[in-house]
Amino acid sequence: MRRGGRRAGVLILALVLAACGRRGIPVPPETRVPQAVSDLSATVRTGGIELGWTVPQRRMDNSRILDPGAARLFRIDDAGTGDPRPAMLRHDRVVGYREISMFPLRDPASPALRGHRITYIDRAGLTYGRRYTYVVLTDDATGRTSAPSPRVSIVYIAAPEPPRSLRAEPGDRQTRLAWQPPAALVDGSAVTAPLEYEILRAPDPVAEPTAIGRTESGTTSFEDRGLLNDRIYYYAVRAIRSADAARAVGQPTERVAVTPVKTTPPAPVTGLVAVPSRGEVRLLWRPSAEPDVAAYIVYRAGRDTPPARIGAVQPPATTFIDRNVPAGTYRYTVTAQDASARANESRPSNEVTVAVP
């Protein structure tokens, strides 16, 4: 019995060792850390520096991060001479940099996180003329920390005030904008060099506007083309200043609303003919070539009276019967009217004269 027990024990030990062997080679810890942020950007805004980046969704071994922890933003500042301090990771921190903000990525997530992107404005202790360098780290919930992101450096300069007197003029499928340069920079100093301008557009008064274009330096007008007629668009403009290898984006103007309208009338009706009979006149014509004709307007003039509108038909109809017409001589024309808010009307067709018996 003892020998049988010893054999059973050896067999169990062998099975345990075999099971342990099936676990495979341990994964190196460095492959399990989150990937580093790769798109950190910085822009000077009025009152601060806006930072933005995309939160990595995978680890260094390309597996998905199922337990996100937090993103941490680090900063250092200097006079702007030479290269900024290198970003070296030591004990989950960036050597020589100060952590200025942390952004939880879940339960509950930071309000700065939208989708997979964080946008944050640094306003703490900034001084005009200083260079600020930023680095981001990403942690998972177990404390694994990514490598530092590439550094991004920017000189903090005063942004321009909003442009003045923004005007919008509607056109046919377009809007023409014009404005005056800002009166000063936000620190009260004068604008000493021409500015660029960014044009923003929104579909309604409260929607977040998007940038649709930028002017060349010193240009204070812009044409937005390819729009839909009879639809309201909302515009704002903000100034962009470049100085000391830095760019500063000012606050936008108040929004202005504009509705593009069609101003070009349709092509005229052609080939009008009239067939009179007792008490009525039958009119026929070839349609206008325009696709947006909403109506054909019929005009009649007497021997000594000017043309007056007597009726209308909608496409695809191209005939009209003028009934209860007293005996006499009459002149007829037809125009095409489009479906725009202005109801543009074409030139009159060829004129036909008939004698009603």
N, C-alpha and C positions, 0 to 999 in steps of 0.2 A: 504493500500500500504506500509505503514511503517513497519507493522508487517511482510509482505512478504519479504521486503528488509532485515530485521534483520535475518529472517530464512535463506535466501540465503547466508548472510555473515557468519553465523554460519556453514553452510554446506561447504562453501569454506575453512574456517579455519580447519574444521575437515578433509577435503581431503588433505590439505597441511601437517597437522600433521601426517596423515596416510602415506603419501608419504615419509616424513622424517623418519618414523619408518622403512621403507623398506630398508634403507641404511645399516643396519646391525651394528655390533659392530665395533668401530674403531680399525684399526690394530695398535698394539704397534709399536712405531717408531724404536725400536731396532731390530725388525724383518725385516726391510726394508734396513738395511745397507748391503753392500757387505760382502760376506764371507771372512774370513781372508786367506791370503796366507799360504799354508801349507808345501811347498817344497823348501823354500829358501835354497840355497847352496852357498858355497864360496870355491874358489880354488886359491892358489897363482900361478900366472903366471909371466913370465919375465916382469918386469916393473909395476906390479900392482896385484890387487886381483879381480878375476872374480866372479861376482855374477850372479846367475840365478834363475828364479822362473816362475811359471805358473800363469797367471792372472786369478783370479776367474771369472767365467761366471754367477754365481748365487748369490742371496741374502740369508740372514739368513733364510728366509721363503721358500727357495728353488725356488723362482721365478727367471726367467732369467733377467739379467741386460741388458736392452735395451738402456740405456743412459750412457755408460761408460765415466768416466772422466779422471783420471790420477792415476798413481802409484807413490808413493814417497818412496825414500830410505833414511834411517837414519843410522848414525854411531856414535860410541863412541870408544875411545881407552884407554888402560891402560897398566900397567906393566905386566899384566898376572897373578897376584896373587889373589886367592879367586875367587868367582863367579862374572861374569859380572853384571853390573847394571840391575835391572829388567826393563822390557819394559812396562811402564804405560802410557795409553792414557789420555791426558788432553787437551781440546780445540783443538781437531784435530791434536795434535802433540804428540810426544813421549818424555816424561819428561826426561831431562838430555841428550838427544841425539841430534845430529845436522843433519838437513836435508841436504844431499849432492847432491841429484839429483831428478828431477821430470821427469816422462815419460808420455806425453799425449797418451791416448789410442784411439783417433780418431780425424779427421779433423784438420790437418793431424796427423797421429799417429807417435810416436817416431820411429826413424830408429832402435832402439834397440829392438823393438817388431817384432817378426816373428811368425805368427800364433797367438797363445795365450801365447807365452813364451817370456820373456825379458832376454837378456844377456847383461851385462854391466861390464866394467873393471874400477875399482876405482884406479886412479893413483894419487890422490890429497894428497900431504903431508905425504906419508907413510914413516915410519922409521923401519929399520930392528930391530927385537926383540920385537916390540910392539905388543900387542894383539888388534885386531880390532873386534868389535861386531856390527852386522848389524840387522836391523829390517825394514820391509816393511809395508806400509799402502796402501789401495786402496780406491779411492774416486769415486763416481758416478758424473754425470754432475750436480746434484742438491745439491752437497756438503755433501752427507752422506758419512761417513768415516768408514771403517772396523776396527775391532780390530787389534792390532799389530800382525804380524806374529811371530812364534817362533823365538827366537834369534839364530843367528849363529855366532860363534866366531872362529877366526883363528889368529895364530901368523904369522907375515910377516917375512919370511926368504928369503935369496938369492936363486934364482933358478939356476940350472946348465946351462952351455952353451950347445949348440947342440953336440951330439956325433960326432965323427970324422970318416972319411974313411968308409962310409957305402958302402958295396958291396952286390950285389945280383947275385946269381947263379941259373939258371933255371934247373929244373928237370922234370920228368914225372908227370904232374899235381901238381907240387909243386914249391915253391921258397925257397931257402936257403939264409938267410940274416946274415951278420956279420958286426961288427963295432968296433971302439975303444971308450973308455970312454971319456967324455969331458975333456978338458985340465984344466978347472977351473970353478968356479961359476961366475955368471954375475957381482958380485962386485969385482972380481979379486982375491978372496981368493981361497985357494986350496980345492980340493975335498978330504975330510978326511974320508969318509965312502962309502962303495959300494952303487951304485945307482940301482934303478929299471928302466926299459925301456918300453915304450909303442909303439907298432907298428901300423902305420897308412897305409891305402891302399886306392887308388882311381882308378876309371876306365879310367881316362884320365888325361892329364897334368893340367887341370884347375879346375876339379871338387873338391868339398870339400872332403878331405879324412876322413875316419871313422876309429876309433880304432878297431882293430881286435884281439888284444892280448897284454899281458903284461908278461915280464920275471920276474923271481925271482931275488932277489937282487944280483948284481954282474955278472949276465949272460949277455953276449954280442953277442948272436946269437939267431936265431929264424927260425923255419920252418913253412911256410904257405902251408897247404895241401888242397886237394880237389878242385883244380883250374881247369880251362878249358885250355887245350893245345892250342897253336897257338893263344893265346889272350894276348895282352899287359896289364900288371898291373904296377901301379906306387906306390912306397913305400917311406915312410919316418919314422924316428925313433926319439923320444924325451925322454930325461932323466927325472926321477922323484926322487926328494930328500926328505927324511924324517928326521926331526930334531925338537926337542923342541915341540913334539906333533903336528907338522905341516907338511904339504906336499907342495912342490913347484914343478910345472911342467915347464920344460924348453921349449925353442923354438925347433921345429922339424928341422931335417936335410933337405938339398935339396933333392928333389925326385930323385929316380933312377927307370929306366924302365927295366922290365924283361918280357920275353915271355916264359912261360913253353912249353916244347916240349916233345913229346913222344919219348922215347929212346929204348923201348922194341919192337923188331921185332914181326911180326905176327907168329902164329904157322905155321909150314911148311905144304906144300901140301903132300898128301899121295896117295898111290894107282895108281901111274902113269903107264899107259900102252901105247904101241905104236903099230899101225897097218900099216905096210909098203905096198905100191903098186907101180906100175911103175911110177916113177917121183914124188912121194909124200909120206908123212908119216902123218897118222892121230893119234893125241895124245888125251888121255882122262885121267882125274884124279878126285880124291875126293877133295872138296873144303877145304880151311883152316877154322878152327873153329872160327877165329876172326871175329867180326862184322864190323870192319872198313877196310877191304881189299878193295883197290881201283883198283888193277890190278894183273893179273897173268903173270909173265915174263917167256918166253920160251927160253931155251938155247940149242944150238947144238954144238957138238964137232966131228971133224973127227977122223980118225984112229990116225993121228999124229999131230992134231991141238987142242989147248985149247978150252974150251967152249966159245961161243960167242952168244950174244943176237940176236935172229932172229925175235922176235915178242912178242905181248902181247894181252891179251883179258881182258875185264872188267867183274866182277861178274854180274849176276850169271853164265855166261858162264864158262864151265869147259872142253872145247874142243878146239883144235887148229889143223889146217891142214897146214903142211909145204909143199909148192908146188915147182915145178921145181927143185927137188932135183936130182943131178946126181947120177948115180949108184955108190954104195959103202956102206961101213959100217959106221954107225953114232951112237953117244950116246946123249941121251936127258935128260934134267932135267927141272923142273919148280919151280919157287919161288913165294911167295905171297908178295906183296908190299902194305903197309898201306897208308891211306889218310893223314898222318901227313905232316907237312912242311918239315920234314927230309926225308920223303919217305923211312921209314925203310923197309928193305927187309929180308925175312925169310931165313933160311937155305935151301939149295936145297932139292928137293924131292928125292925119290929113283931114281936111274939112270937106264934107259932102253937102250939097244943096239939093233939096227935093221940093216938088210942088205936090201938096196934098189936095186931091179933088174934093 
